[in-house]
Amino acid sequence: MNINYDILQNLLRCNKNLKLKFRGDSNILDVLLYTEVILTLELESNDITKYSEFIYESILNLEGITIYLPKIYIK
């Protein structure tokens, strides 16, 4: 299944404490839980839509945090 930007946005919307933030003008993406960095990803560019599936899978593979997984509707 292809995870697109809308599905990633839906995951973030349902888990309001999760935020994505780039470090300055770099390609390093931090995934924040409240204000704590729980995951750091180094991407080739800062285009989130291009790396939506990678970001989504990386968040789901985290251990020790509870994440609400919304249903994914395939059109």
C-alpha positions as CSV (number, residue, x, y, z in Angstrom):
1,M,0.0,0.0,0.0
2,N,1.2,3.5,-0.9
3,I,1.3,5.9,2.0
4,N,0.8,9.4,0.7
5,Y,0.9,12.9,2.4
6,D,-2.8,12.9,3.3
7,I,-2.4,9.6,5.2
8,L,0.6,11.0,7.1
9,Q,-1.4,14.2,7.9
10,N,-4.3,12.1,9.2
11,L,-1.9,10.3,11.5
12,L,-0.6,13.6,12.9
13,R,-4.0,15.0,13.2
14,C,-5.3,12.1,15.2
15,N,-2.1,12.2,17.4
16,K,-2.1,15.9,18.3
17,N,1.0,15.6,20.5
18,L,3.1,14.5,17.5
19,K,4.7,17.3,15.5
20,L,7.2,17.3,12.6
21,K,9.8,20.0,12.5
22,F,12.9,20.6,10.4
23,R,16.0,21.9,12.0
24,G,16.6,25.3,10.6
25,D,17.3,25.2,6.9
26,S,18.6,21.6,7.0
27,N,17.2,18.3,5.8
28,I,17.0,16.9,9.3
29,L,13.5,16.2,10.4
30,D,12.7,15.9,14.1
31,V,9.5,14.1,15.2
32,L,8.4,15.7,18.5
33,L,6.2,14.3,21.2
34,Y,5.1,17.4,23.1
35,T,8.5,19.1,23.2
36,E,10.7,16.0,23.4
37,V,12.5,14.8,20.2
38,I,11.6,11.1,19.9
39,L,12.9,10.5,16.3
40,T,15.4,12.2,14.0
41,L,15.4,11.5,10.3
42,E,18.0,12.8,7.8
43,L,16.3,13.2,4.4
44,E,17.8,14.0,1.1
45,S,15.5,17.1,0.8
46,N,13.0,18.9,2.9
47,D,10.0,17.8,0.8
48,I,7.7,16.0,3.2
49,T,5.3,14.8,0.5
50,K,8.1,12.9,-1.2
51,Y,9.1,11.1,2.0
52,S,5.6,10.6,3.5
53,E,5.7,6.8,3.5
54,F,9.2,6.7,5.0
55,I,8.2,9.1,7.8
56,Y,5.0,7.2,8.4
57,E,6.7,3.9,8.7
58,S,9.4,5.3,10.9
59,I,6.9,6.7,13.3
60,L,5.0,3.4,13.5
61,N,8.2,1.5,14.2
62,L,8.9,3.6,17.4
63,E,8.8,1.6,20.6
64,G,7.6,2.9,24.0
65,I,5.0,5.3,22.8
66,T,1.3,4.9,22.2
67,I,0.0,6.0,18.8
68,Y,-3.6,6.1,17.6
69,L,-3.7,4.6,14.1
70,P,-6.6,5.9,12.1
71,K,-8.3,3.7,9.4
72,I,-6.8,4.1,6.0
73,Y,-9.3,4.3,3.2
74,I,-8.1,3.3,-0.2
75,K,-10.0,5.0,-3.1
